[in-house]
């Protein structure tokens, strides 16, 4: 069986399964987390939370540069993360300089609002990847140098 046909069957099964879940539950929501986001954040919980921040950051009433709000309960329902994991992810992303938070009123209650600094995220994500590639390249070069040195000293 060709690889392409096998991939089509796998996608068909996925679509079929997701359709069955949607029909049974009425819920068609999915969580999507890119591997590079996980690599960038260093842990699954922060990666899931950042992926949801990326999803929601343009959906606020004031547009892309504005703050948006969600309660911890809403984050928990969406991500299946514990309150502790959500708070830890918020702290980590703030420390990385890519998330800004502010307590403002929403529905007459003080609620934590979020603003994702997209440019900083892009810069940090790609600078880190470039740095990792540079380190890998240097390591390969060092390994080659050690091999050459070892060979000539024998």
Steps between C-alpha positions, in 0.01 A plus 500: 500500500641840408588749773262760356208258507589402856507870603160555336355207693648635825349842432170341413498311829585818688225694327254216555588475868482879552163509322369221726621688810338821378170323429498333840613799708412801286859616555727557201779681689854374461829597659787545258855539626788530258812307600713814471280673758561207737872512429502877556312494831673187627191334641163371389286713731656832400493393134128420516428827679708704252326332207163605641630854560607511136152383396319760712734800465328637186147428615466774764250781453774760455698316236842339489691747719239514775462298815249217517372318804426148608446364845710220643187283485466571126868418441459177697195399298680569171842357574436237769793650691490536878477846654857457622625414147316800353644740757848352450467540120387862539798573725744329264369684192508834685860433605583421137364846413240379254188530717364803679219470752284761667206474739204691358127481548300257289134437567533713817774276644876547512633262234848430372546629144772381263697653217740289296798691363507339157819664374689400815367145468610475139842648579552274801376189322719546196805635684493199728474265201788681327706481818432126532598443137820701552586296810435174314717618213782599735472168679532312170802713409659434840439129464671509161794697643543254786491211257763663278721578801467150635586355160811715450634432848498125454 
